[in-house]
Amino acid sequence: MEDTKQLAPPQMVQGDPRVLTLLDLNARFLPHEQFQQLVTNIKRDGCLTSTPLVWNDAANGRLIVLSGNHRTLAAIEAGLTSIWWMQIDEPLPRQRQIALQLSHNAIAGQDDPAILKELYEELESVEWRQYTGLDDKVLDLLEKVDVSSLGEANLDFASVQLMFLPDELERAEAAFDAARATGSADQRWLAGLEQYEPVLGALETSRAAYKIGNSATALGVILAVFERHLGELADGWFDTASDTPNRKGTAPLETVFGVREIPVETAVAVRAAIDRLVQGGAVPENEPWRVLDVFAAQDH
């Protein structure tokens, strides 16, 4: 990387924002409504409450705003004749100028929605709420935040990354799809941390049983075992004690038959039976699976 030496600490400078040179090419944009709110806030405060970063281009006699262009422009529009800025006086190659500009725009924290909602609701005055500059999109998201369900804001977690070869990927996706399909329709965003250790234990058992060193291959063994027990997933929708469903919705066919595939000869016979029943009007053409209702009724 070119010229990666540390910068000397910028000095704080006070001066007229009109002497500063704004960037000709600035990736950061600010919608008109937000810019006007910024101008209003500066007028109310009588000063800038966040500091622009300026580079002293001494060779060309310019003071270039690398970060804080909108704040500088808003200060001018608000009528301020003096603001504070951080100034870098040492020479900066063009590459480092751009890197500084983009990093100031791109590297930013994210708001915890629960804490943001709690703080926002503490503001009793409409004027102070407007001062925050939170737009309708953010406010709409705040309305949907359920603080009680979020619990501790700073969660302890561990990231697990699994990598599959192309042929393994198809089997893994099919297995995960089948597992998801047996559950109810509500969403699960996170797995409990207590499930982490059992997963590692299952991987270790698979590796030990087959003397496997690779975790992805060990997971393939786990998936193979899973495939052999597809029928047990019927517990997600079927009450064996009463022979009745224990939830609404649909059920994957592989959890009915315990396999994903059947022999071609069997498939041909089933398909022919479906065609006959459709032509005879016993099964709707757009619901060929209703043939299973006919077979079940014949069994009774």
N, C-alpha and C positions, 0 to 999 in steps of 0.2 A: 504494500500500500504506500502510495507516495506521500511524503511529508507527514508522518504520523507523530511528530514530536508534540509534547504537551504545550498548550498555550499558556502564556503568562496571564494571571488573573486580570479580567477586564476592569477598567476603572469606571467609577460612577461619574457621569458628566451631566450637568444641567444646562439646558439651552433652549432656544426657540425651535420647535419641531419643523418650522418652515425651512430651516437650513439643511435638513436631512433629505437624502435622495432615496426615493422609494424604488423598489424593484420593478424593472420593466416586465419581468416574467415571474409571476408568483403563483405557485400551484395551489395555495390555500385561497379559497374564496369564501365570502360571507354574504348570505342573502340580504337583500335590502332591508327587510324588517329587523333582522338582527343587528345590522350595522347602525340603523337609526336608534335601536335600543342602547347600543354601546355609546353613541353620541350623547343620548339622554343621561346615561349613567355617569359619564365623565362630567357633564355639566353639573349634575347633582353633587358629585364628589369634589369638583373643583381641581382635580388632578388625576393623573394616571395611577391606578392601584396595581398595575403590573408593568414590568419594565421591558421596553424594546431592546434588542441586541443590535448594535451598530458597529460597522467596521470602518476604520479610518483609512480610506484609500488616499494616502498622502501623495502618491505619485500623480494622481489626477485631481487632487484638491476636492475630494468628495467624501461625505459621510454617508455610507450606504446602510440602509436598514435591512439586515439579514433576517430578522424575526421581529414581528410586531408592526408590520406595515399598516394593517387595519387600525390598530390602536393609535398609531402616529397620525394617520389621516383623520381619524375620529377626533383626536385631540385638537387638530387644526380646525375642523368644522365646529367643534365645541367652543372655539375662541380662546384656547389656552395659548399663552405666549411663552410659557416655560414648562418643560417637562424634564424628568430624569431618564437617562438611558445608560445601559452598560456599553462601554466602548472598547473594542479591540484595536490597539494601535500598531501591532506588528504586521508585517506583510502576510497576506493570505493568498495562496494559489487559487485559481478559479475552481479547481476540484474541491478544495476544502470549503470555500464559500458556499458552493451548492450543497455539500454534505451537511454543513451547519444549518442551512435554511431548511432542508428537507427533514433533518432529524428533529428540529424544533416543532415542525408541523406534525410529524408522524408519531413520535414517541410521546405518548400521553397515557395517563391512567384511565381507568374505567370506573364508573360509578356503581357502587353496590345499590341495586334498586330499592331494597328494603330501607337502607339507611337514608338514601336520597329522599324517599317518600316521607320518612319520619322527620327529616330536617325541613323539608318543604312545608309539611303540615304545621310546623311550629310558626311559620310566618303568617301572622294574622292579618297584616295589611296587604291589600290588593296591590299597592304600589311596590312593596318589597318583593312580592311574588313576581311582578312584572320585571323588576330589576334583575332577577336571576337570569333572565334570558332563555329559560326553558321553553321550548316550542311545543306546539300542540301534539306532535308525535311523541315526545318524551312524556308529556303530561298524560296522554292516553295510556302509555305503558305503565305509568305510576298507578293509574286507576285499577289496573289489572293485577297489581302486585298484592299477594297475600302474605303479609309479614309473618303471620303466625305459623305458616307452613315452611318458612325458610330456615328457622332455627339459627344456629350459630353461623355468623357471616363468614368467618375464616375457617373453612372446613379442612380437616386433614384428609389428604387423598393420595393415592398412588396411581400413576399412569402405567398402563400395560399395553405394549405394542406387539401385535402378532403379525407375522409376515408369512404368506402362503405362495407356493408355486402355482401356476395357472390351473393344473388339474386338481390340486388341493383346494384352491379357492372356490371352485364350483361346488364341491362337496360341503365345504364349510358354510357357504351362503345358504345352501339348501337346508342344512341342519338348523342353522339359526332361524331361518324363515319358519320352519316347522315348529320350533320351540316358541317363537313369538305368536304364531297363529293359534296356539292352544290357549293362550291367555285371554283375559277380558280385554275390552277395547280401550281402556284408559292407558295413558302413556307412562312409561318409566324412563326417567331421564338419567338416573344414577343407580348403580348397583351399590349395595351396602358394603362398607369396607370390611365387614366381617366375612363377606364372601370371597375376599381376596385369598386368604389362607387356604380354604378348601380347594380353590382352583389350583393353587400351587401344589397342594398335596396330591390332587388328581394327576397333575402333570408328572410329578415325581414318581408316583406309583406306576404310571404308564411307562416312563423311562426305565424304571427298575425291572418291570416285567418283561420288556422286550429288549433291554440293554440298548436303549436309544439315548443319544447325546443331544439331539436337536429338539428344542421345545415345540417347534411347529409340527415335526413328525410325531411327537408324543401327543399333541393335540389331535392329530389325525387318527391316532388309536382311540382316543376318547370319543371322537365323532363316530368311528366305526362301531364302538360299543353302543353309542346313542342310537345309531341306525337300527341295531338289532333289537332295540327296545322301544321302537316308535309306538307300538300299540299301547304301552303304558301311559302315553300322553293323553289317552282317552279320559283319564281321570280329570283332566281339565274341563271336560264338558259332559261327562257321563257318570251318573250315579248307579253303580252296579247293584246296590241293594234294592233299588226300586225300579230299575230299568227305565229311568227318566232323565232328561237333561237337567244339569244343575246350573245352567246359564243360558242366555239367549245368544243369537248370532249364528255363526257358521262354524263348522269343524273341518279340519283338513282330512282328506280322504285317506292319507297314509296312516292317520291315527285310528281309522276304522279298520283297515286291513293289516296294519302293522308292517307294510312294505310300500316303497315308492313305485315299484314297477311290477308288472305281472307278465307271464309268458305271452308271446305274440299270439299263440293259438288260443289262449284264454281271452285275450283282448278281442280277437276276431269274433269269437262266439258271443261275447258280451255285446259288441257293437252290432252284430247281426240281430240279436234279440231286441236291442234298443230300436233299430230301424223298423222291425216288424211291429213293435208296440206303438211307435210313432205313427206309422201308416194306418194302424188300426184305430188310432184315436185314444188309446189308453194312456199315452204319455205325451205331454205337450212338446212340440218340436223345439221350442226355445228353452226347455228345461229337461234335457235328456236324462239327467241324474234322477228324475222322478221314477225311473225304472227300478230303483232300489226300493221305493215304496211298494211297487207292485210285487217284487220278489218277497219283501217282508210280509205282505198281506197273504201271499200264497202259503208262506210257512205256517201261518196261523190257521 
